[in-house]
Amino acid sequence: MTPTIRPMQVEDLPAVYRLGTRSYELTDKPYNFWSVREVAHHVEVAPNLCFVAVADGDVVGFALGEPSYEILEDTGHLEWIAVAPEYRQSGLALKLIEAVVDELRSLGRRVVVADVSSANEASRELFRRAGFEEGISVTFFTRRLR
């Protein structure tokens, strides 16, 4: 069945959380902030920027956005996106991105920011195909302590 995209509902929260847990390398930044609280925050603060893709009653993809990025009021944030492995390479992620971008445009945002791990070449290519350009990069330095 072809997935349909619709606004996320509170009832979708467990499925979205589980899909994110399976999709993200939770030890990588920025993915290590993935939590039930993070998903609930998006649904509570910006429900109009939360979308799910559903096939046969199951959540097979999602995108979660924020109406602003840090202090930049004219800039929206597409913060989280994931698609179940069996639906990848189908164009579903691009449709989810466009759902968030369209809503941000309707809110008057002029720019959309997405955080993508520099090691995640598949996601970097996805965002290039969606019309995003790579911008300033931040490298997280870590030091292990005993």
Secondary structure, 3 states (H helix, E strand, C coil): CCCEEEECCHHHHHHHHHHHHHHCCCCCCCHHHCCHHHHHHHHHHCHHHEEEEEECCEEEEEEEEECCECCECCEEEEEEEEECHHHCCCCHHHHHHHHHHHHHHHCCCCEEEECCCCCCHHHHHHHHHCCCCCCCCCCCCCCCCC
